[in-house]
Amino acid sequence: MPCGCNGKGPGYASPQEAIKGPREKVIFVTAPHATDGHDALIVVDVDPQSSSYQQVVSMVKFPNKGDEVHHYGWNACSSCFDKPSAKRTHLILPCLNSDRIYVVNVVNEQGIFLEKTIEPEALHKFDVSFPHTSHCLANGQIMISTLGDAKGNAKGDFLLLDGITFEPIGTWCKEAVPFNYDFWYQPKRDVMISTEWGAPKLIKQGFNPEHVMQGQYGHSVHVHRWSTHELLQSVALPKPSGCLPLEVRFHHNPDSQHAFTGSALGSAIFHLAPKTDNSTEYHANEVITVPSKKVANWALPDMPSLITDILVSMDDKYLYFSNWLHGDVRQYDISDPAHPKLTGKVFLGGSIHKESGVRVTEDNELKDQPNALYLKGKRIEGGPQMLQLSLDGKRLYVTTSLYRKWDEQFYPNLKKGASMMLLHVDVENGGVTLDEHFLIDFGEIEDGPYLAHEMRYPGGDCTSDIWIGNPSKI
């Protein structure tokens, strides 16, 4: 398995070394079933020189129905680079709906298999549920954000797994937060930032704007001291632009204090940074705003863009995000983190194209509605959602499913399966273009249709690997 290890631990010594790593040849993709079948983890060949290019080369179908396998992470990554005994061998897959956690052995990419199932009772014992983001830690443990208590009420915490047995061993927080979703830690700065979605038992019902008005969804980010697990600060983002801050990404440079979060319902990007260089008090400034569109023939008179995923390139030069409802993926130059500059945009489906049935009556950005997207003779259903960038920053993979219950509300045709697409990136000058020859239709995969969601490379990637700087001083 290529990982640039050079006889040391997993991953790379630094982001700069990761950029020099080998090109990705396969991608792991979580695939919830689109109807009532079994979810899967699917391995797709993305090597243009391979005879099985754009085909499924291995998969695991999970034994239970209705799990909603979603985001996932590694048992070990670049945070363990200084530990030769650590190996990147397993993927840890939390399931939103069932509260299960699957552990998949991926040593042989052509023959991955389910090695362990952590049943919901093991989580409920610690009064947590709705597990979401999984990150490996430098101490060998695995940490998973959890959004609810054992009954599905909103409660933000983090479950810890033993990195060898994969057994739950406790929770991380000294003080639970009201809501939870994603998190990213920057140990050299002794900080972790977490974000907010909503109450699990309501999320599972589908999106209801009334629940936002009732305070059942979040609009804050939380700053934690990494070394002591203390909650230092909760930063309330302004409404409505700060509603539902989902993904959070620090710079990959372990010395950097800069981070970004994207609000879904608010359709804005916030720059997170300390108020002064040595301060632990963070502030959040809205640096990108995607205006809503006035529409007819849609659920509401105003359609937000719904920013559902963001990532930062390995060189910390570009920020990418997806507008799931409007249908475009954007690239911004963040060389000056406080003043991003738009450098690329491409439409990949969405809800406002000319064949969607939605009529845009007022638009501050576009003069005309975009055309529907067809690849290999098939119209793309859904909008761009999860993103994964190659280590060298030249290729951006995009999937179209958000969460099955929400997919059913906003994109009913996704029940026929989701898609994975590929964008080419100009790393020097900026800009993104669609590869019109690349399409993986998850509706056509055996035992599907499936909903393509989160993506990972065997050697690590821009949304799972974290660097800790000088390990001996942390």
Secondary structure by P-SEA (a helix, b strand, c coil): ccccccccccccccaaaaaacccccbbbbbbcccccbbbbbbbbbcccccccccccccbbbbcccccccccccccccccccccccccccbbbbbbccccbbbbbbcccccbbbbcccccaaaaaaaccccccbbbbccccbbbbbbcccccccbbbbbbbbcccccccccccccccccccccccccccccbbbbbbbccaaaaaacccaaaaaacccccbbbbbccccccccbbbbccccccccccccccccccccccbbbbbccccbbbbbbcccccccbbbbbbcbbbbbbbccccccccccccccbbbbcccccbbbbbccccbbbbbbbcccccbbbbcccccccccccccccccccccccccccccccccccccccccccbbbbcccccbbbbbccccaaaaaacccccccccbbbbbbbcccbbbbbbcccccccccccccccbbbcccccccccccccccccccccc
